[in-house]
């Protein structure tokens, strides 16, 4: 599953990436985590605040670090949708 962390490398962006890596072993899918630091590419998703989180091309959040439960829910939903 393709996951993009949108951000310039701020502490929140790094924290979100760390959280995704920590949760990855517990998830029902394998994550391919990509960092997007190019402002123009981030703007394509219409975010105004970082970090942004994109799962399989769909913007899920911006400006926050989602809870573990929320992240797990999104990945479960995406895994079910991909079947």
C-alpha positions in Angstrom: 0.0 0.0 0.0 1.4 3.4 -1.0 1.6 5.9 1.8 2.8 9.5 1.4 3.9 11.8 4.3 3.6 15.3 3.0 5.8 17.8 4.7 9.1 19.7 4.7 10.7 17.7 7.4 9.3 19.5 10.5 9.1 17.7 13.8 5.4 16.7 13.2 6.2 15.3 9.8 9.0 13.2 11.3 6.8 12.1 14.2 4.1 10.9 11.7 6.6 9.0 9.7 8.0 7.4 12.9 4.5 6.5 14.0 3.8 4.8 10.6 7.0 2.8 10.8 6.2 1.7 14.4 2.6 0.7 13.4 3.6 -1.1 10.2 4.1 -4.6 11.7 0.6 -4.5 13.3 -1.2 -3.6 10.0 -3.0 -6.0 7.7 -1.0 -4.6 4.7 2.6 -3.9 3.8 3.3 -0.2 3.7 5.5 1.6 1.1 6.2 4.9 2.8 7.2 7.8 0.7 8.2 11.3 2.0 7.1 14.2 -0.2 8.9 17.4 0.5 8.3 19.2 -2.7 5.9 22.1 -2.1 4.4 21.9 -5.5 3.6 18.2 -5.2 2.1 18.8 -1.7 -0.1 21.5 -3.2 -1.5 19.0 -5.6 -3.3 17.4 -2.7 -4.7 20.8 -1.6 -3.1 20.8 1.9 -2.6 24.0 3.8 -0.9 22.5 6.9 1.6 19.7 7.3 2.0 16.9 7.9 -0.3 15.5 5.3 -1.1 11.8 5.0 -2.1 10.2 1.7 -3.1 6.5 1.5 -3.3 5.0 -2.0 -3.7 8.5 -3.5 -6.4 9.7 -1.1 -5.7 12.5 1.3 -6.6 11.3 4.8 -5.4 14.1 7.1 -3.5 17.4 7.2 -2.1 19.5 10.0 -2.4 16.7 12.6 -0.8 13.5 13.7 -3.7 11.0 13.6 -4.1 8.6 16.6 -3.0 5.0 16.3 -6.6 3.8 16.2 -7.5 6.2 13.4 -4.5 5.1 11.4 -5.3 1.5 11.9 -8.9 2.1 10.8 -7.8 3.9 7.6 -5.4 1.1 6.7 -8.0 -1.6 7.5 -10.5 0.3 5.3 -8.0 0.6 2.5 -7.0 -3.1 2.7 -10.7 -4.1 2.5 -11.3 -1.8 -0.4 -8.3 -3.2 -2.4 -9.6 -6.7 -2.3 
